[in-house]
């Protein structure tokens, strides 16, 4: 098997000793932080492989919060962990590309540059993780080392990536980061099990911001937290993003929560994106039946209450070959062509809204009322102002 035709996992191994794959970024990409093209991930090999992510296109712009929503097993976490090359065997990146665009380095005077995440060596990946792209994992208790005090967690990150900092400077930086997320210095002496769930999650957020990254990935950071703590963390994340200007990918199954923080939302189902739109537009006027089902099955954080209705049935078996629309068996509005033709993700309205549904191709008649609601201009998501970073590392 040649290197060029091998699956991505084998190509990564073959190029593990290559030189750092950084090149000047194109001018048209200067506003991008992350660009993902035709990305696919499998679990396993051959005919029995589970096609967990299928031909996904995604882009994240500077200072933007992109939300990714969907049921468990829809491919949300698999996508971001594969893009950052954190998935282990039997996961295989079976196709696609991902590029990270870095700001000019004010210390070295270097130009804006691009990192090809699929071709990057392990050495390069280690250099950009935490410093340029960081992740807040789903379970803070499992992510933090149970036998290390919190101070040691901060010290390890700073000692590895900021070798010019001495012990006293690392301590001061850890205290500063805890204050950013509303925690006192005395938490540094604690072990993870001595902290509440909300405190552990705040510490994970502080660790993710320790090196002033350009992109922060939040993998369900509010899961298993009470509603009050969820709102507090969402409020803190909004403030931190506005203050430091980092881009964010926020993953959750809770669309109502996501609307509180995201500028734009991508809805995933069965490994593909089925709808993408500004957060307010998607919340008030969904265009895909699956998005409508997610909204109807979760309670809103504010506004009018409504009766909760679950989505009937179960997601498809991704180990099987999927023909037609993957949501058709659960969709109350399915058409005859949905069984044989796969709808592409296409733009249907001004303002960047995209949907993969035959109901919106222009040929369908009697579009359901729930999928053709209008959104007033005052409710459309406004572009967020470009933030200026105040605190450096």
Secondary structure as UniProt FT lines:
FT   TURN            3..5
FT   HELIX           8..14
FT   TURN            15..17
FT   STRAND          22..24
FT   HELIX           27..29
FT   TURN            30..31
FT   STRAND          32..43
FT   HELIX           46..48
FT   STRAND          50..61
FT   TURN            62..63
FT   STRAND          65..69
FT   TURN            72..73
FT   HELIX           76..83
FT   TURN            84..85
FT   TURN            89..90
FT   STRAND          91..102
FT   TURN            106..109
FT   STRAND          113..116
FT   TURN            117..119
FT   HELIX           122..128
FT   TURN            130..132
FT   STRAND          133..136
FT   HELIX           140..143
FT   TURN            146..147
FT   HELIX           150..161
FT   TURN            163..164
FT   HELIX           167..180
FT   TURN            181..182
FT   HELIX           185..189
FT   HELIX           192..194
FT   HELIX           197..208
FT   TURN            209..211
FT   STRAND          215..219
FT   TURN            221..224
FT   HELIX           227..244
FT   STRAND          247..252
FT   HELIX           255..258
FT   TURN            259..261
FT   STRAND          264..269
FT   TURN            270..271
FT   STRAND          272..278
FT   HELIX           279..284
FT   HELIX           289..296
FT   TURN            318..319
FT   TURN            326..327
FT   HELIX           328..330
FT   TURN            332..333
FT   HELIX           336..339
FT   STRAND          346..347
FT   TURN            350..351
FT   STRAND          354..355
FT   HELIX           358..360
FT   HELIX           369..371
FT   HELIX           377..379
//
